[in-house]
Amino acid sequence: MHRKYYLIASLIMLSQFYIGMTLGQEMDNVPKAFKELNSEPKTILLDNKINVPTTNGHLQGIQYIEKNDEEKLLISGSSHTTAYIIQADIDAQKVDKLIPLMSDPYRHAGGIQATSQYVIAGIEDNYKKRTSKICTYNYLTDNFYKAHPDLMISRKGDPEQKTAGAAGLLEGDDGYLAVIGNWDSRNWDFYHLDLRNNEYHFLKRFNSPDNWPGYQSINLIKDKQAIYAVAFYKKEAVNYADLILISKNGCFKLIMEKICTKKFHGGNGANFGSAAGLHVDKEGKLHIWSSQKDATKQIAVSRFSQR
């Protein structure tokens, strides 16, 4: 489509994009819930009999979903040849599916986020670091297991500028807000996604301050007042999550103010330098999930829950 149209559409969306309240990614008070998260995890050990490709890669992002009245975990990963998601059944405590997403050069699926229907993943060439694909999948359909994205955004640029190591997705009244962190999340790109019509519009780029860490995963969440990001990283063997104010509710306007930082203890090797992600349960409580680095025969997964 013509470049001029995209420029006009982006300006319109930047001023008018509205994020309303949606079950599954909303809370009464996000800062309060974040501060009430328990720093000690509950650990689940997942049995894994699937040969997951792990050479020159590791597990990258984790999300809780519900499908056919079953509780599942989606865990993204990278390897020398393949980007993938593994699916695990929480009740059975086992990995039940390997979903190859793309192959060389798009071998690296980074941090992910799921809504009530879709999961977003950034899949990049992590060797040349010049290209990436932003893909959304409807995990409630069989197309998910066939790795057929409902929407795909192709990105290309200078080294590390258009990679996609972290991806967040937030459902609103007028579509979805997506955030993509490039290499070490030095830059955050925001998009409006219309998944009903397979359309998207670029909204805004944010350049991280020099003192911000290199986030492994970025997830979006909201309350009645504002939209926030919870950004995960590991430093000197310690897990951290930053709560960042993105925008007030209503018209989307970037604020990007770090509200607070919280430290979390690891459990059986699970850490925020590998896979981390959040979800809000049906009672409106906040949870953070994390996994160990490698997909071995037993995968340790940790859950940090709001007190």
C-alpha positions as CSV (number, residue, x, y, z in Angstrom):
1,M,0.0,0.0,0.0
2,H,1.2,3.6,-0.7
3,R,3.6,5.0,1.8
4,K,1.6,8.2,2.1
5,Y,-1.5,6.2,3.2
6,Y,0.5,4.5,5.9
7,L,1.8,7.8,7.2
8,I,-1.7,9.3,7.4
9,A,-3.2,6.1,8.9
10,S,-0.4,6.0,11.5
11,L,-1.0,9.5,12.6
12,I,-4.7,8.8,12.9
13,M,-4.2,5.6,14.9
14,L,-1.7,7.3,17.2
15,S,-4.2,9.9,18.2
16,Q,-7.4,7.8,18.2
17,F,-6.4,4.2,19.2
18,Y,-8.3,3.3,22.2
19,I,-7.6,0.5,24.7
20,G,-10.7,-0.6,26.6
21,M,-11.1,-3.2,29.3
22,T,-11.0,-6.9,28.3
23,L,-11.2,-10.0,30.4
24,G,-7.9,-11.8,30.9
25,Q,-5.4,-8.9,30.6
26,E,-7.0,-6.4,33.0
27,M,-6.8,-5.7,36.7
28,D,-8.3,-3.3,39.2
29,N,-4.9,-1.8,40.1
30,V,-1.8,-3.0,38.2
31,P,0.9,-1.3,40.4
32,K,-0.8,-2.7,43.6
33,A,-0.9,-6.2,42.1
34,F,2.7,-6.1,40.9
35,K,3.9,-5.1,44.4
36,E,1.9,-7.9,45.9
37,L,3.5,-10.6,43.8
38,N,5.2,-13.2,45.9
39,S,9.0,-13.3,45.3
40,E,9.2,-17.1,46.1
41,P,7.9,-19.4,43.3
42,K,5.8,-22.5,43.2
43,T,7.6,-25.0,40.9
44,I,6.1,-27.4,38.5
45,L,8.2,-30.1,36.8
46,L,7.0,-31.0,33.3
47,D,7.8,-34.4,31.9
48,N,9.0,-34.1,28.3
49,K,9.3,-37.0,25.9
50,I,9.5,-34.8,22.8
51,N,12.8,-34.3,21.0
52,V,12.9,-30.5,21.1
53,P,15.5,-28.8,19.0
54,T,17.8,-26.9,21.4
55,T,21.3,-26.8,19.7
56,N,22.6,-23.2,19.8
57,G,19.3,-21.9,21.4
58,H,17.1,-22.0,24.4
59,L,13.6,-21.5,25.7
60,Q,12.6,-17.9,25.2
61,G,9.1,-17.0,26.4
62,I,6.2,-18.5,28.3
63,Q,2.4,-17.9,28.4
64,Y,-0.6,-19.4,30.2
65,I,-3.6,-20.2,28.1
66,E,-6.9,-22.1,28.4
67,K,-8.0,-24.3,25.5
68,N,-11.0,-26.7,25.5
69,D,-11.3,-26.1,29.2
70,E,-7.7,-27.3,29.8
71,E,-4.9,-25.2,31.3
72,K,-1.9,-25.1,29.0
73,L,1.5,-23.4,28.9
74,L,3.0,-22.2,25.6
75,I,6.8,-21.9,25.7
76,S,8.7,-20.4,22.7
77,G,12.2,-21.4,21.8
78,S,15.1,-21.0,19.4
79,S,17.7,-23.4,18.0
80,H,20.4,-23.6,15.2
81,T,17.7,-24.4,12.6
82,T,14.2,-24.0,14.0
83,A,12.0,-21.5,15.8
84,Y,9.2,-23.3,17.7
85,I,6.7,-23.3,20.5
86,I,6.1,-26.3,22.8
87,Q,2.8,-26.8,24.5
88,A,2.5,-28.3,28.0
89,D,-0.6,-29.5,29.9
90,I,-0.5,-28.1,33.4
91,D,-2.8,-30.7,35.1
92,A,-0.9,-33.7,33.5
93,Q,2.4,-31.9,34.1
94,K,3.8,-32.9,30.7
95,V,4.8,-31.5,27.3
96,D,2.2,-32.6,24.8
97,K,3.1,-30.8,21.5
98,L,6.0,-29.4,19.5
99,I,4.9,-26.7,17.0
100,P,7.7,-25.7,14.6
101,L,7.1,-22.1,13.5
102,M,9.8,-21.3,11.0
103,S,13.2,-22.5,10.0
104,D,16.6,-21.1,9.1
105,P,17.2,-18.2,8.9
106,Y,14.1,-17.5,11.0
107,R,15.3,-19.8,13.8
108,H,14.8,-17.6,16.9
109,A,11.4,-17.2,18.4
110,G,11.7,-14.7,21.3
111,G,9.4,-13.6,24.2
112,I,5.7,-14.1,23.5
113,Q,2.3,-13.0,24.9
114,A,-1.1,-14.5,24.6
115,T,-4.6,-12.9,24.8
116,S,-7.9,-14.8,25.1
117,Q,-7.5,-16.0,21.6
118,Y,-4.2,-15.1,20.0
119,V,-0.5,-15.4,20.7
120,I,2.2,-13.2,19.3
121,A,5.7,-14.2,18.5
122,G,8.7,-12.3,17.0
123,I,10.7,-14.7,14.9
124,E,14.1,-13.4,13.8
125,D,17.3,-14.1,12.0
126,N,19.6,-13.9,15.1
127,Y,22.8,-14.4,13.1
128,K,22.7,-11.6,10.6
129,K,20.3,-9.6,12.8
130,R,18.7,-7.7,9.9
131,T,15.2,-9.3,9.5
132,S,12.3,-10.6,11.5
133,K,8.7,-11.7,11.2
134,I,6.0,-10.7,13.7
135,C,3.4,-13.4,13.7
136,T,0.0,-13.7,15.5
137,Y,-1.6,-17.2,15.8
138,N,-5.1,-18.1,16.8
139,Y,-4.2,-20.9,19.3
140,L,-7.9,-22.0,19.5
141,T,-7.8,-23.3,15.9
142,D,-6.0,-26.1,14.2
143,N,-4.1,-23.6,12.1
144,F,-2.0,-22.9,15.3
145,Y,-0.6,-26.4,15.2
146,K,0.2,-26.0,11.5
147,A,2.0,-22.7,12.3
148,H,-0.2,-20.7,9.9
149,P,-0.2,-17.1,11.2
150,D,-3.3,-14.9,11.0
151,L,-1.2,-11.9,10.5
152,M,2.5,-11.5,9.7
153,I,4.6,-8.3,9.7
154,S,7.9,-8.5,7.8
155,R,10.7,-6.3,9.2
156,K,14.1,-5.5,7.6
157,G,16.7,-3.0,8.5
158,D,20.2,-2.3,9.8
159,P,21.8,-4.9,12.1
160,E,19.8,-5.3,15.4
161,Q,17.3,-2.5,14.5
162,K,14.5,-4.7,13.2
163,T,15.0,-7.9,15.2
164,A,12.2,-9.1,17.4
165,G,13.5,-10.7,20.6
166,A,10.4,-9.7,22.7
167,A,6.8,-9.3,21.7
168,G,3.7,-8.2,23.7
169,L,0.0,-8.2,22.7
170,L,-2.9,-6.4,24.4
171,E,-6.5,-6.7,23.4
172,G,-8.6,-3.6,23.2
173,D,-12.0,-2.3,22.1
174,D,-10.6,-1.3,18.7
175,G,-8.2,-4.1,17.9
176,Y,-4.9,-5.0,19.5
177,L,-1.8,-3.1,20.8
178,A,1.5,-4.9,20.0
179,V,4.9,-4.0,21.2
180,I,8.1,-5.4,19.7
181,G,11.5,-5.1,21.4
182,N,14.5,-5.4,19.1
183,W,18.0,-6.6,20.0
184,D,18.2,-6.4,23.9
185,S,15.0,-4.3,23.6
186,R,17.0,-1.2,23.0
187,N,14.1,0.1,20.9
188,W,10.3,-0.6,21.4
189,D,8.1,-0.5,18.3
190,F,4.3,-0.1,18.9
191,Y,1.7,-1.3,16.4
192,H,-2.0,-1.3,16.1
193,L,-3.3,-4.7,14.8
194,D,-6.7,-5.4,13.3
195,L,-6.7,-9.2,13.3
196,R,-10.2,-9.4,11.9
197,N,-9.1,-7.7,8.6
198,N,-5.4,-8.8,8.7
199,E,-4.2,-5.2,8.8
200,Y,-1.7,-3.3,10.9
201,H,-0.4,0.2,11.4
202,F,2.9,1.3,12.9
203,L,2.3,3.7,15.8
204,K,5.5,4.8,17.5
205,R,9.1,3.9,18.3
206,F,10.6,4.4,21.8
207,N,14.4,4.5,22.3
208,S,15.3,3.0,25.7
209,P,17.5,5.1,28.0
210,D,21.1,3.8,28.3
211,N,20.5,2.7,31.9
212,W,17.6,0.4,31.0
213,P,18.5,-3.3,30.9
214,G,18.3,-5.7,28.0
215,Y,14.8,-7.1,28.5
216,Q,14.3,-10.8,27.5
217,S,10.4,-10.6,27.5
218,I,7.9,-7.7,27.5
219,N,4.2,-8.3,28.3
220,L,1.4,-5.7,28.3
221,I,-1.3,-5.4,31.0
222,K,-3.9,-2.7,31.9
223,D,-6.3,-1.4,34.5
224,K,-9.0,1.2,34.4
225,Q,-6.4,4.0,34.5
226,A,-3.5,3.0,32.3
227,I,-1.6,0.5,30.1
228,Y,1.6,-1.0,31.5
229,A,4.4,-3.3,30.5
230,V,6.1,-5.8,32.7
231,A,9.6,-6.3,31.3
232,F,11.7,-9.3,32.4
233,Y,15.5,-9.7,32.7
234,K,18.2,-11.4,34.7
235,K,21.3,-9.8,36.1
236,E,24.1,-11.5,38.0
237,A,22.0,-14.6,38.6
238,V,19.1,-12.6,40.0
239,N,15.6,-12.3,38.3
240,Y,14.1,-8.9,37.9
241,A,10.8,-7.5,36.5
242,D,10.3,-3.8,35.8
243,L,6.8,-2.2,35.8
244,I,6.6,0.5,33.1
245,L,3.8,2.9,32.5
246,I,3.1,2.9,28.8
247,S,0.1,5.2,28.3
248,K,-3.0,6.4,30.0
249,N,-6.2,4.7,29.0
250,G,-8.2,6.3,26.2
251,C,-6.1,7.8,23.4
252,F,-2.8,6.1,23.0
253,K,0.1,8.5,24.0
254,L,3.5,7.1,25.1
255,I,4.7,7.9,28.6
256,M,7.3,5.2,29.2
257,E,7.9,5.8,32.9
258,K,9.5,3.1,35.0
259,I,7.3,2.7,38.1
260,C,9.2,0.1,40.1
261,T,11.5,-2.9,40.0
262,K,10.9,-6.2,41.8
263,K,13.3,-9.0,42.5
264,F,12.3,-12.7,42.2
265,H,14.0,-15.8,43.4
266,G,14.7,-18.7,41.0
267,G,13.4,-22.3,41.4
268,N,15.1,-25.4,40.0
269,G,16.8,-23.3,37.3
270,A,13.8,-21.3,36.1
271,N,15.0,-17.8,35.3
272,F,13.9,-14.5,33.7
273,G,16.9,-14.6,31.4
274,S,15.3,-17.5,29.6
275,A,11.5,-17.5,29.5
276,A,9.1,-15.3,31.5
277,G,5.6,-14.0,31.1
278,L,2.4,-13.0,32.9
279,H,-1.3,-13.8,33.1
280,V,-4.3,-12.6,35.0
281,D,-6.6,-15.3,36.3
282,K,-10.4,-15.3,36.5
283,E,-10.4,-13.8,40.0
284,G,-8.3,-10.9,38.7
285,K,-5.0,-12.1,40.4
286,L,-1.7,-11.5,38.7
287,H,0.8,-14.4,38.1
288,I,4.2,-14.5,36.5
289,W,5.6,-17.7,34.9
290,S,9.1,-18.6,34.2
291,S,11.0,-21.7,32.9
292,Q,14.5,-23.1,32.8
293,K,16.8,-22.5,29.9
294,D,16.8,-25.8,28.1
295,A,14.0,-28.3,27.0
296,T,15.4,-31.4,28.8
297,K,13.5,-34.5,29.8
298,Q,12.1,-32.6,32.7
299,I,11.4,-28.9,32.4
300,A,11.2,-26.8,35.6
301,V,8.5,-24.1,35.5
302,S,8.0,-21.5,38.2
303,R,4.9,-19.5,39.0
304,F,5.0,-16.3,41.1
305,S,1.5,-15.4,42.3
306,Q,-0.1,-12.3,43.8
307,R,-0.6,-12.6,47.5
